[in-house]
Amino acid sequence: MVFLSLKQENFCREFIKCKGNGTEAVRRAYPGIKTDNARWQMAHKLVRNGKIRERIREIFDGSELSIKNSIQYLKQGLEAKKPLLVNGKLVLVDDNRTRLETVMLIYRLYGLDV
């Protein structure tokens, strides 16, 4: 178990809730930081911290977003189809945006820059 300050712990939890959006996680965990640029800089600093990354992984592995569930989520995201009406018929087409967002989420959750 990694021990962090209350705000750092809140950031880690918010990071998971925000699907890897560090700037939004900082906005929620550090309400005193007012500008998006400052939030981004703080998020960048936090996710580079080894203890923060370790805690994010602990929370991630203990959540419904565990590795097992993430693999299923990734599989669904990578196989994503969206319904589209073509000539009066419903057709399922590839949803590349969902695929990209799925891959970016996994990268962020493991502290990698995308």
C-alpha positions in Angstrom: 0.0 0.0 0.0 1.3 3.4 -1.0 0.8 6.3 1.4 0.0 9.6 -0.1 -1.5 12.9 1.0 -5.3 13.2 1.0 -5.2 15.4 -2.2 -2.9 12.9 -3.9 -5.2 10.0 -3.0 -8.2 12.0 -4.3 -6.3 12.7 -7.5 -5.6 9.0 -8.0 -9.3 8.1 -7.5 -10.5 10.9 -9.7 -8.0 9.9 -12.4 -9.7 6.5 -12.6 -13.2 8.1 -12.5 -12.2 10.5 -15.3 -10.9 7.7 -17.5 -7.3 8.9 -17.4 -8.0 12.6 -17.9 -5.4 14.1 -15.5 -6.5 17.7 -16.0 -10.0 16.9 -14.9 -8.8 14.8 -12.0 -6.7 17.8 -10.8 -9.7 20.1 -11.2 -11.6 17.8 -8.8 -8.9 17.0 -6.4 -7.1 20.3 -6.2 -9.9 23.0 -6.4 -7.4 25.8 -5.7 -5.7 25.3 -9.0 -7.8 27.6 -11.3 -6.3 27.6 -14.8 -6.4 24.7 -17.3 -2.7 25.2 -18.0 -1.8 24.9 -14.3 -4.0 21.9 -13.9 -2.4 20.2 -16.9 1.1 20.9 -15.5 0.1 19.5 -12.1 -1.4 16.4 -13.7 1.7 15.9 -15.7 3.8 16.2 -12.6 1.6 13.8 -10.6 1.4 11.0 -13.2 5.2 11.1 -13.5 5.5 10.4 -9.7 6.2 6.7 -9.2 4.1 6.5 -6.0 1.1 8.1 -7.7 1.4 5.7 -10.6 1.7 2.8 -8.2 -1.4 3.9 -6.3 -3.4 4.4 -9.5 -2.6 0.9 -10.5 -3.6 -0.4 -7.1 -7.0 1.4 -7.3 -7.4 0.3 -10.9 -6.6 -3.3 -10.2 -9.1 -3.4 -7.3 -11.9 -1.7 -9.2 -14.4 -2.9 -11.8 -11.7 -1.8 -14.3 -9.3 -4.5 -13.2 -7.0 -6.1 -15.8 -9.5 -8.9 -16.4 -12.4 -6.5 -17.0 -10.1 -4.1 -18.9 -9.3 -6.8 -21.4 -13.0 -7.4 -21.9 -13.5 -3.6 -22.2 -10.7 -3.3 -24.7 -12.0 -6.2 -26.7 -15.4 -4.5 -26.9 -13.9 -1.2 -27.7 -11.7 -2.5 -30.4 -14.6 -4.5 -31.9 -16.9 -1.4 -31.7 -19.6 -1.0 -34.3 -22.1 1.7 -34.5 -25.5 1.5 -36.1 -26.0 3.5 -39.2 -29.0 3.8 -41.5 -28.0 3.2 -45.1 -30.7 3.2 -47.8 -33.3 2.5 -45.2 -31.4 -0.5 -43.7 -29.7 -0.6 -40.4 -26.0 -1.5 -40.9 -23.2 -1.8 -38.3 -20.1 0.1 -39.2 -16.7 0.2 -37.6 -16.4 2.9 -34.9 -12.7 4.0 -35.1 -13.2 6.8 -32.6 -14.2 4.4 -29.9 -11.3 2.2 -30.7 -8.9 5.1 -30.4 -10.4 6.3 -27.1 -10.2 2.8 -25.7 -6.5 2.5 -26.5 -5.8 6.0 -25.2 -7.6 5.2 -21.9 -5.4 2.2 -21.3 -2.3 4.2 -22.0 -3.3 6.9 -19.6 -4.2 4.5 -16.9 -0.7 3.1 -17.0 0.9 6.5 -17.0 2.1 6.6 -20.6 1.9 9.8 -22.7 -0.4 9.7 -25.7 
